[in-house]
Amino acid sequence: MTFTAVEQAAMRRALELASTPGVPLGPNPRVGCVLLDESGATVAEGYHRGAGTPHAEADALARAGERARGTTAVVTLEPCAHTGRTGPCAVALREAGVRRVVFAQGDPNPVAAGGGALLRAGGVEVEQGLLVDEARALNEVWTFAVEHGRPFVTWKFATTLDGRSAAADGTSRWVSGRAARLDTHRLRALCDVMLVGSNTVDVDDPQLNVRDEHDQPLPHQPLRVVMGERDLPATMRIFDTRHSGGSLHLRTRDPETALKTLFEHDRQHVLLEGGPTLAAAFLNAGLVDEIVTYVAPMLLGAGRSAVADLGITTIADALRPVVTDVTVLDGLDGEEPNVRITMRPGAH
């Protein structure tokens, strides 16, 4: 594979375009496109703005008009080869007279894949793999969901230094500080599902929406999902339709069934916010892909554990997630700082 310095710079620009603030994180991938003339000058740029809007290539072609003929299209994702809400981008590029197409990531979606082959068959020069790692990182959750046929699962929990998520007498609504709770809302805004168990709803009656520092709901609201077989009163706050992205009660205790259903609902990123029993069920099923924990400088000595029994009886069988980030969150309103630790599953 041979890529020019101009094409590399154009791909970095295309990645920037795909990352434009305000572009939805799903259910479609974020994609950017740059059209270059024979001298390497930029003719037009485009990016996808969400489901139902023109794809990045179509956006750039529309801006270029007749100037698109003879150009090189630099795209972060393989041009699609299927007709959905919009037509196939591979056909649009070919018909516009684009001479060469350079894309980063091959499309993992079997429904949309094949654009590269379609372009080659039409006489267009095609190269792939330029900055592929950066392109996959841009759409990590979308790529994972398409490749695995289920949503990416982030397990978030707060704990004391001795692994307690609540005091023994139930007096502690939160063990984390306000800065950590605000950061949790940042996490929620990155997901399209917030999942809890029926016991958490029954005991805590959480709102499970995304709020700002003034406790006001934000425009983007993930689907709120409760998992469990028990009946729950319709008066629970999770079923309140105001300032929410909707609610769903999955009457199952099986994590695989729950994720399959959510994937069928076109959901790609689940934030697991349930209690210790739900967390243990997902961990035991091997269905946790990221762990985010907020550790408070506090000791309780007793109380509810952050996770229920995992069936581990010896240190050799311990779950050992790999730490990818450690961040100290400065305390607000006179509170002590909390530590946020981000991890990925490791050896078992």
Phi and psi in degrees as a GROMACS rama.xvg file:
@    title "Ramachandran Plot"
@    xaxis  label "Phi"
@    yaxis  label "Psi"
@TYPE xy
-122.021  121.9  THR-2
-125.854  136.94  PHE-3
-80.9766  163.375  THR-4
-62.6724  -34.0898  ALA-5
-66.1844  -41.085  VAL-6
-65.4564  -37.5193  GLU-7
-64.0709  -43.4584  GLN-8
-64.4167  -38.8255  ALA-9
-66.3023  -36.2623  ALA-10
-67.192  -38.3706  MET-11
-63.7882  -37.95  ARG-12
-66.2168  -39.8377  ARG-13
-63.0666  -37.9006  ALA-14
-65.2363  -37.8713  LEU-15
-63.0952  -44.1465  GLU-16
-61.588  -42.7835  LEU-17
-62.967  -26.956  ALA-18
-92.0719  12.1802  SER-19
-51.6172  128.754  THR-20
-55.442  138.842  PRO-21
96.7085  -14.7361  GLY-22
-71.9404  129.24  VAL-23
-57.683  146.054  PRO-24
-78.9941  -10.0526  LEU-25
-173.002  177.983  GLY-26
-79.9666  -8.65177  PRO-27
-87.2281  155.459  ASN-28
-70.2614  154.717  PRO-29
-86.7499  128.776  ARG-30
-137.517  140.044  VAL-31
-124.966  154.469  GLY-32
-143.646  138.489  CYS-33
-129.054  130.834  VAL-34
-101.432  128.288  LEU-35
-115.425  140.224  LEU-36
-84.2459  -177.973  ASP-37
-63.6023  -24.4532  GLU-38
-85.5066  -7.03233  SER-39
94.3288  2.61871  GLY-40
-78.3927  147.938  ALA-41
-75.6595  125.827  THR-42
-90.7275  -43.9155  VAL-43
-162.816  159.705  ALA-44
-129.345  156.821  GLU-45
-158.55  159.828  GLY-46
-153.581  156.294  TYR-47
-82.6123  134.066  HIS-48
-108.048  11.1577  ARG-49
125.072  167.319  GLY-50
-52.94  132.605  ALA-51
90.5736  -10.4531  GLY-52
-97.6656  163.717  THR-53
-57.8333  142.602  PRO-54
-67.315  165.477  HIS-55
-58.1786  -42.6855  ALA-56
-64.3736  -44.5478  GLU-57
-63.2653  -37.4952  ALA-58
-62.6081  -46.5495  ASP-59
-66.806  -41.0784  ALA-60
-63.2821  -39.4717  LEU-61
-63.6387  -37.0217  ALA-62
-73.5959  -30.114  ARG-63
-81.9087  -35.5768  ALA-64
61.9927  -135.421  GLY-65
-65.9782  -19.2557  GLU-66
-69.2344  -9.45261  ARG-67
-70.9226  -22.2238  ALA-68
-64.3417  129.838  ARG-69
83.6585  3.74812  GLY-70
-85.8102  170.149  THR-71
-106.464  126.139  THR-72
-96.9638  121.22  ALA-73
-106.639  115.517  VAL-74
-130.328  141.633  VAL-75
-75.1616  -20.9684  THR-76
-134.738  144.594  LEU-77
-49.8034  127.478  GLU-78
-56.0103  136.992  PRO-79
-71.5391  156.036  CYS-80
-120.594  20.4096  ALA-81
-129.662  164.071  HIS-82
-104.479  117.532  THR-83
-118.309  -122.414  GLY-84
-69.4925  -23.1778  ARG-85
-126.71  167.5  THR-86
-77.3968  170.161  GLY-87
-68.2404  127.123  PRO-88
-68.1774  -32.7164  CYS-89
-59.6859  -41.8891  ALA-90
-67.0163  -41.5832  VAL-91
-62.111  -40.8531  ALA-92
-65.2357  -44.2298  LEU-93
-63.753  -45.1811  ARG-94
-69.9096  -24.1088  GLU-95
-79.0417  -6.01347  ALA-96
84.9706  19.3431  GLY-97
-63.0918  132.665  VAL-98
-84.9277  -37.7412  ARG-99
-142.716  141.994  ARG-100
-126.819  126.613  VAL-101
-117.479  120.166  VAL-102
-126.536  157.557  PHE-103
-86.5264  -70.1383  ALA-104
-99.743  132.471  GLN-105
-68.0841  146.459  GLY-106
-75.2988  118.104  ASP-107
-78.1312  -9.8667  PRO-108
-80.0255  112.88  ASN-109
-61.7834  -23.1699  PRO-110
-70.8924  -35.875  VAL-111
-102.519  -15.7908  ALA-112
-66.68  165.943  ALA-113
105.174  1.39348  GLY-114
-64.6086  -36.7259  GLY-115
-61.7886  -46.198  GLY-116
-64.7948  -38.2166  ALA-117
-62.899  -40.7964  LEU-118
-66.914  -44.3885  LEU-119
-59.9259  -42.332  ARG-120
-62.8829  -25.0187  ALA-121
-91.3983  8.44189  GLY-122
88.5467  9.60468  GLY-123
-90.1285  135.008  VAL-124
-72.2205  131.546  GLU-125
-132.396  132.646  VAL-126
-131.275  145.183  GLU-127
-134.736  161.093  GLN-128
104.938  -0.618137  GLY-129
-71.5141  119.459  LEU-130
54.3174  41.1336  LEU-131
-63.6518  -36.6903  VAL-132
-64.444  -41.2904  ASP-133
-65.6755  -37.671  GLU-134
-67.9492  -40.4371  ALA-135
-65.8434  -39.0872  ARG-136
-64.5691  -34.2092  ALA-137
-60.1254  -39.9786  LEU-138
-119.068  44.3078  ASN-139
-57.0809  -48.3684  GLU-140
-67.3215  -45.5996  VAL-141
-59.9676  -45.0041  TRP-142
-61.8805  -45.7144  THR-143
-59.0629  -47.482  PHE-144
-61.9319  -42.8364  ALA-145
-67.4503  -42.3898  VAL-146
-72.5765  -30.2869  GLU-147
-103.324  -10.4036  HIS-148
68.4277  26.0421  GLY-149
-157.489  161.728  ARG-150
-69.594  153.772  PRO-151
-72.0239  136.089  PHE-152
-115.547  121.091  VAL-153
-107.088  121.398  THR-154
-95.7589  119.046  TRP-155
-112.954  133.48  LYS-156
-152.619  158.797  PHE-157
-114.296  144.26  ALA-158
-148.591  156.835  THR-159
-81.6569  176.93  THR-160
-61.915  -27.8445  LEU-161
-100.861  23.0519  ASP-162
77.6053  24.9117  GLY-163
-102.756  138.305  ARG-164
-102.073  -8.10904  SER-165
-162.978  154.67  ALA-166
-73.312  160.631  ALA-167
-63.6718  -31.7181  ALA-168
-93.3131  4.22857  ASP-169
78.7417  10.2228  GLY-170
-75.9049  -19.0033  THR-171
-91.5892  105.777  SER-172
-70.1293  -38.7185  ARG-173
-134.102  142.651  TRP-174
-100.463  -18.2647  VAL-175
-87.8069  161.483  SER-176
-83.9408  175.207  GLY-177
-63.7186  -37.4486  ARG-178
-61.6963  -40.4842  ALA-179
-66.6879  -38.7218  ALA-180
-67.8511  -36.2525  ARG-181
-65.6783  -38.1987  LEU-182
-66.8192  -31.5445  ASP-183
-60.7069  -38.435  THR-184
-67.4685  -31.0736  HIS-185
-62.0407  -43.1992  ARG-186
-62.6322  -44.8949  LEU-187
-57.8244  -38.2871  ARG-188
-68.3274  -17.8824  ALA-189
-86.1728  -10.0655  LEU-190
-109.468  165.671  CYS-191
-115.198  3.45648  ASP-192
-144.454  135.829  VAL-193
-115.044  121.658  MET-194
-117.117  129.904  LEU-195
-134.769  166.669  VAL-196
-90.3446  163.18  GLY-197
-64.3243  -29.255  SER-198
-67.7055  -39.0137  ASN-199
-62.1764  -41.7484  THR-200
-65.0457  -42.9349  VAL-201
-65.0648  -39.0822  ASP-202
-87.7363  -46.0685  VAL-203
-98.6305  -21.7152  ASP-204
46.9771  57.9605  ASP-205
-74.6745  154.005  PRO-206
-74.7323  -41.9697  GLN-207
56.4393  41.375  LEU-208
-116.414  176.435  ASN-209
-100.864  124.438  VAL-210
-129.165  157.43  ARG-211
-90.7226  -172.047  ASP-212
-66.9319  -14.1225  GLU-213
-99.9476  12.013  HIS-214
66.9185  27.1459  ASP-215
-102.754  139.222  GLN-216
-62.1917  141.465  PRO-217
-92.3878  162.71  LEU-218
-60.0294  -43.6527  PRO-219
-81.2366  121.977  HIS-220
-129.934  116.448  GLN-221
-65.62  163.056  PRO-222
-68.2925  130.963  LEU-223
-96.4581  122.44  ARG-224
-124.535  132.153  VAL-225
-112.573  135.329  VAL-226
-117.039  126.469  MET-227
153.576  161.16  GLY-228
-91.7756  -16.4179  GLU-229
-73.3081  151.307  ARG-230
-73.62  145.58  ASP-231
-129.42  141.715  LEU-232
-61.673  141.99  PRO-233
-66.675  -13.1635  ALA-234
-81.147  -6.95768  THR-235
-61.309  144.444  MET-236
-64.1875  -23.5412  ARG-237
-66.2096  -22.3262  ILE-238
-96.2754  1.78904  PHE-239
-73.0924  121.38  ASP-240
-81.0019  -8.37354  THR-241
-73.5649  136.745  ARG-242
53.1329  43.9752  HIS-243
-141.461  167.19  SER-244
-99.6171  21.8019  GLY-245
95.7096  166.986  GLY-246
-134.779  154.418  SER-247
-147.929  133.311  LEU-248
-107.79  111.052  HIS-249
-93.6421  109.698  LEU-250
-85.1818  69.966  ARG-251
-151.891  155.41  THR-252
-108.679  2.68741  ARG-253
-95.1212  116.698  ASP-254
-58.5187  -39.3164  PRO-255
-63.1868  -41.8222  GLU-256
-63.7378  -42.4646  THR-257
-61.8298  -46.2529  ALA-258
-68.0208  -36.1917  LEU-259
-61.1698  -44.0111  LYS-260
-64.0933  -42.1939  THR-261
-66.7117  -37.0788  LEU-262
-64.4717  -37.9096  PHE-263
-65.6096  -23.4259  GLU-264
-87.4874  12.7735  HIS-265
65.2918  34.6491  ASP-266
-103.392  139.755  ARG-267
-122.199  -17.5706  GLN-268
-139.251  114.415  HIS-269
-103.759  129.042  VAL-270
-100.739  110.3  LEU-271
-83.268  108.942  LEU-272
-117.038  14.0299  GLU-273
-74.3586  -174.313  GLY-274
-82.7897  -168.903  GLY-275
-63.912  -32.6099  PRO-276
-68.716  -45.3658  THR-277
-65.175  -41.0399  LEU-278
-60.2813  -44.1986  ALA-279
-63.8629  -37.7091  ALA-280
-62.3878  -43.208  ALA-281
-71.7879  -38.6592  PHE-282
-64.9264  -44.9061  LEU-283
-64.9254  -28.0894  ASN-284
-84.4633  -3.68073  ALA-285
68.7657  32.6605  GLY-286
-116.382  29.6507  LEU-287
-112.643  123.186  VAL-288
-105.198  -16.3305  ASP-289
-154.518  144.099  GLU-290
-124.306  128.853  ILE-291
-125.162  116.943  VAL-292
-123.2  141.239  THR-293
-108.15  118.71  TYR-294
-105.31  121.825  VAL-295
-96.7407  143.034  ALA-296
-75.2178  75.6643  PRO-297
-151.482  143.904  MET-298
-123.113  132.807  LEU-299
-113.383  -32.8962  LEU-300
79.3992  -21.6761  GLY-301
-156.058  171.657  ALA-302
119.174  -175.576  GLY-303
-70.6219  132.88  ARG-304
-75.5201  157.129  SER-305
-68.9443  -27.3501  ALA-306
-142.796  145.846  VAL-307
-80.7832  -177.81  ALA-308
-55.9227  127.024  ASP-309
-102.591  5.16863  LEU-310
75.1148  15.754  GLY-311
-94.0459  124.344  ILE-312
-116.721  -8.47905  THR-313
-138.135  149.411  THR-314
-61.6537  -27.3025  ILE-315
-65.2191  -22.8213  ALA-316
-97.7495  7.32189  ASP-317
-61.1083  144.371  ALA-318
-73.6488  132.73  LEU-319
-128.05  80.0531  ARG-320
-65.4145  154.875  PRO-321
-96.8803  125.071  VAL-322
-74.5839  127.177  VAL-323
-110.561  -17.9224  THR-324
-161.322  140.789  ASP-325
-131.22  121.757  VAL-326
-131.286  131.421  THR-327
-88.4754  123.116  VAL-328
-96.7968  112.504  LEU-329
-59.1638  138.588  ASP-330
-67.109  148.027  GLY-331
-113.751  152.694  LEU-332
55.9421  38.0488  ASP-333
80.395  4.94171  GLY-334
-79.1613  159.755  GLU-335
-73.3377  151.276  GLU-336
-62.4885  153.611  PRO-337
-112.768  160.505  ASN-338
-113.893  127.134  VAL-339
-99.4775  124.356  ARG-340
-116.324  124.477  ILE-341
-108.475  133.571  THR-342
-139.582  159.213  MET-343
-119.321  151.95  ARG-344
-55.3508  142.355  PRO-345
-123.865  -151.641  GLY-346
-71.8045  152.255  ALA-347
